[in-house]
């Protein structure tokens, strides 16, 4: 099965976005995943990893829940 990690910057206040990503991923793929973990970070990070591979990073990509879900789907 698959593990998803959402690393988010605590000082930046990205918890709400990280939770929204987590919620969407769990709704779409919940029964097919081992876990969807929130990982605290800093320095402006907001990143989604599937089995250790970065599939979405806010420094490179626009925040779009549907796009993030599509990228995760490729690995599930």
Secondary structure, DSSP 4 states (H G I P E B T S, - for coil): -EEEEEEEETTTTTHHHHHHHHHHHHHHHGGGEEEEEEEEE-TT-EEEEETTEEEEETTTS---HHHHHHHHHTT-
